[in-house]
């Protein structure tokens, strides 16, 4: 299946994943807790270990972007297919 147009939509400006942050309060609580724990943990590491952990985190973040992009493409495609199917169903049943 061709997904180039959907991929361009995802990687456009602004990025859909950055256009609107989650409004759920729990998201912001988790983000804050994660940041605080990370800061405390990093304070206990040697400079070499900090650098290594930062590299690990950067690799994981880069990999997560691929996962997010693919989830967006699949979700968008499913929405389009569902919409198309509903129109075809209406035609089959003579619904206008």
C-alpha positions in Angstrom: 0.0 0.0 0.0 1.3 3.5 -0.9 1.6 5.7 2.2 3.8 8.5 0.9 1.1 11.1 1.2 0.3 10.0 4.7 3.9 10.1 5.6 4.3 13.6 4.2 1.3 14.6 6.2 2.9 13.2 9.4 6.3 14.9 8.7 4.8 18.2 7.6 5.0 21.5 9.5 3.8 21.5 12.2 4.3 17.8 13.0 0.9 16.4 14.0 2.5 14.8 17.0 3.8 18.2 18.1 0.8 20.2 17.1 -1.2 19.4 20.2 0.2 18.0 23.4 -2.0 15.5 25.3 -4.4 17.3 27.6 -4.7 14.4 30.0 -3.5 15.5 33.5 -1.8 12.1 34.0 0.4 12.7 31.0 1.8 15.8 32.5 2.3 14.2 35.9 4.2 11.3 34.3 6.3 13.7 32.3 7.2 15.7 35.4 8.0 12.6 37.5 10.1 11.2 34.7 12.1 14.4 34.4 12.6 14.7 38.2 13.8 11.0 38.5 16.1 11.4 35.5 17.7 14.5 37.0 18.3 12.7 40.4 19.7 9.7 38.6 22.0 11.7 36.4 23.4 13.5 39.4 24.7 10.2 40.7 26.5 9.2 37.5 30.1 9.7 36.5 30.6 12.0 33.5 31.4 9.0 31.4 28.2 7.2 32.5 26.2 10.3 31.9 27.5 10.5 28.3 26.7 6.8 27.7 23.2 7.1 29.1 22.5 10.2 27.0 23.6 8.2 23.9 21.3 5.4 24.8 18.4 7.8 25.4 19.1 9.5 22.0 19.0 6.1 20.2 15.8 5.1 21.9 14.2 8.5 21.1 15.2 8.1 17.5 13.7 4.6 17.3 10.5 5.9 19.0 10.1 8.4 16.2 9.9 5.5 13.7 7.3 3.8 15.9 5.2 6.9 16.3 5.4 7.6 12.5 4.3 4.0 11.7 1.5 4.2 14.3 0.3 7.4 12.7 0.4 6.0 9.2 -1.5 2.8 10.2 -4.1 4.8 12.2 -4.7 7.3 9.5 -4.9 4.5 6.9 -7.4 2.6 9.0 -9.5 5.8 9.4 -9.5 6.3 5.6 -10.4 2.7 4.9 -13.2 2.8 7.5 -14.6 6.0 5.9 -14.4 4.5 2.4 -16.1 1.3 3.6 -18.9 3.2 5.2 -19.6 5.0 1.9 -19.5 1.7 0.0 -21.9 0.2 2.6 -24.3 3.1 2.1 -24.2 2.5 -1.7 -24.8 -1.2 -1.3 -27.9 -0.6 0.8 -29.2 2.3 -1.2 -28.8 4.8 1.7 -28.4 8.4 0.7 
